[in-house]
Amino acid sequence: MIIYIHGFAGSGMSSKAKILKDEFKEYDFLAPSLSYVPSLAIETLKELISSFLKYDKVYLIGSSLGGYYATYLAEYFSIPVVLINPAVNPQDTLNQYLGQNNNLYDNSYYEWNKKHMDMLKTYAVKNITSKLYFLLLQKGDELLNYKEAIYKYENASSIVINGGSHRFEYIEKYTKEIKQFLCV
């Protein structure tokens, strides 16, 4: 089972989720739409992973804030993860979104507040198990500094690409490498 974890204000119906779902159509692939509340998103993912681990291996692909969550879950369950332009310090980078925001998929509104920011700290991972991670980074990420990810995941497998954006352009070009890392 491959579980895709979307980023802040995203959904399991994002364009990246759809591309990955199509690229991994021969596998069990799930892209859940998660709550904007960090503790609810993590608990939902823990329940899903625990359920699937009873029957099969589980692999995660996390993008942006989903990469932050995937890091916590990789260490919690000791499972392999692909990180796409992951958020390393979302408790810092998401400060700019305090207040009312809208979901990028359905345009619904929600309130992002200090309590949510504090929840993120609960899921911070100081020491990682490098062999669990494969990073896909684009230097042109306008929201996150790719160097933070290189530093945090310094011994992990990675591909760093000049240009690009936070969305990670042309993700479909890297599915071969993702499959090789996940051994699927």
Secondary structure, 3 states (H helix, E strand, C coil): CEEEECCCCCCCCCHHHHHHHHHCCCCCEECCCCCCCHHHHHHHHHHHHHHHHCCCCCEEEEECHHHHHHHHHHHHHCCCEEEECCCCCHHHHHHHHCEEEECCCCCCEEEECHHHHHHHHHCCCCCCCHHHEEEEEECCCCCCCHHHHHHHCCCCEEEEECCCCCCCCCHHHHHHHHHHHHCC
